[in-house]
Amino acid sequence: MKQITILWADDEIDLLKPNVLFLESKGYRVVTATNGQDALDMVRSQNPDMVILDEYMPGKSGLETLEEIKSSFPALPVVMITKSEEENIMEEAIGSKISDYLIKPVHPKQILLAVKKNTDTRSLVTKKITSSYQSEFGRLGMSINSAATFNDWADVYRRLVYWDMELESSTDPGMNEVIAHQKHEANSEFAKFIKSGYPRWFEDGDSDRPVLSHTLFPSKIYPLVSQPRKVVVILVDNLRYDQWKAILPDLNEYYQVDKDELYCSILPTATQFARNAIFGGLMPWDIEKLYPKLWVNEDEEGSKNPHEETLLGNQLRRLGGEPRFYYEKVLNKAGGKKLSEDISSVITNPLTVLVYNFVDMLSHARTEMDVIKELADDDAAYRSLTRSWFRHSYLLDLLRRLSEENVRVVITSDHGSVKVDNPVKVIGDRSTTTNLRYKQGKNLNYNPRQVFEVKSPSKIHLPRANVSSTYIFATGRDFFAYPNNYNYYANYYRNTFQHGGVSLEEMLVPFVVLEPRK
């Protein structure tokens, strides 16, 4: 472990020798200076981890030295020590972003506490988190092995996301490998659960069926609309539960969380299927039968979701009469800005539904652009990129305005995505669909043990292109690749984020109700 270096600048440093020796006895390396200019030179030459700075020194004062240090090394922690308790000096020092402030005479243990707080915090937190996760590891493993219902899996996934986010700042790479392995183990068991349980959810009288895409509006959203409060539903395409948790801190100033739940995306976990099911209140097979002009087949060109507003209107009429709602799909920054500026005129109806496509575009851009791939190298980085977008987006500005209007907000998604790294060979003809996590076709050749296969799509209420169509879904971190030019495509798509298949990240989708803070 690297020894921590402390630079202590004080014109009376000789009188402070006992304090210096005390810090050295605790394992710290202490270098000293007696004036501001020497301190500046030593910051550049010694690269200290922290600076202890006296306010009153000959030549450059402590505040002048502090200002120059921060201009070149803004992240370097500086603890200011002074004999004065004057408020203006404290305010000036604090305004210059000092890390701590002590009044002379200082006790050695005060100095030690300030040093630990500013240099050891990360390692101490890492040790605490690592220890806590090690204690939880066994219990979480037992929960994974015993999970028998959707609610069991929702609990497992919440806990996995919690620990994944807690450990993302850990300096111990071994623990990150452990949580990654436990996530992989959970997805393997979850795939078994889906293979055995998912088809039963479409049988009459199945009491274990969770809220699915096509039942989200009637069971979760329409009851809110029935109340005398305006509701804005914001559907962020491809938003995972961990990404929701990453942006939540930026909303705490404006909202309190009324509900933070998980519902289950239908298969395939792709926009054409899941989002049409949400707005239609019907499974894709039923949409195709009841509203054939509103269903776009996979082999047709253009958008696969051009009729969401019409589907939503039809669903609301089935639920309770003539609907009054506003619908808009936000595809770019200009659209987001215009919507945020016009929100007062938009929320004149009881229900407003907004679709934001940024996270889905980010996922696709990461596959195609090396720069984005490097920025979002893993789940933690993917969350960070989402958080950065959100903090600088017009969506956050819109949410601020909605809180001022005392509007109840629902945030949800249609499906998530999973990072894939294991190519699985599949052979199909020209009519086979192109998605990497699921395939539909009439002449598919694959290893049944490697996929979740559905030979009778009507059993899970999916349309089929022809009588002999079969659906297959990738599980865990697998993705489908054709034997032709196999190595090129396997390498091109390895370590990209995909959706359409079976995983906790794709199927367990956030459903959140936010109440404005008074």
Sequence and secondary structure as in RCSB ss.txt:
>XXXX:A:sequence
MKQITILWADDEIDLLKPNVLFLESKGYRVVTATNGQDALDMVRSQNPDMVILDEYMPGKSGLETLEEIKSSFPA
LPVVMITKSEEENIMEEAIGSKISDYLIKPVHPKQILLAVKKNTDTRSLVTKKITSSYQSEFGRLGMSINSAATF
NDWADVYRRLVYWDMELESSTDPGMNEVIAHQKHEANSEFAKFIKSGYPRWFEDGDSDRPVLSHTLFPSKIYPLV
SQPRKVVVILVDNLRYDQWKAILPDLNEYYQVDKDELYCSILPTATQFARNAIFGGLMPWDIEKLYPKLWVNEDE
EGSKNPHEETLLGNQLRRLGGEPRFYYEKVLNKAGGKKLSEDISSVITNPLTVLVYNFVDMLSHARTEMDVIKEL
ADDDAAYRSLTRSWFRHSYLLDLLRRLSEENVRVVITSDHGSVKVDNPVKVIGDRSTTTNLRYKQGKNLNYNPRQ
VFEVKSPSKIHLPRANVSSTYIFATGRDFFAYPNNYNYYANYYRNTFQHGGVSLEEMLVPFVVLEPRK
>XXXX:A:secstr
    EEEEE TTGGGGHHHHHHHHHTT EEEEESSHHHHHHHHHHH  SEEEEES  SSS HHHHHHHHHHH TT
S EEEEES   HHHHHHHHHTT SEEEESS  HHHHHHHHIIIIIHHHHHHHHHHHHHHHHHHHHHHHHHH  SH
HHHHHHHHHHHHHHHHHTT S HHHHHHHHHHHHHHHHHHHHHHHHHGGGGGSTT TT   BGGGHIIIIIHHHH
TSSS EEEEEETT  HHHHHHHGGGTTTTEEEEEEEEEE  SS SHHHHHHHHHHTS HHHHHHH GGG   TTS
SS S TTHHHHHHHHHHHHHSS  EEEEEE SHHHHHHHHHTHHHHTTSSEEEEEE HHHHHHHHHHH HHHHHH
T SHHHHHHHHHHHHHTSHHHHHHHHHHHTT EEEEE S   EEE EEEE B  TTS   SSEEEESS B  GGG
SEEES GGGGT   SSTT EEEE BTTEEEE STTHHHHHHHHTTEEE SSB HHHHEEEEEEEEE  
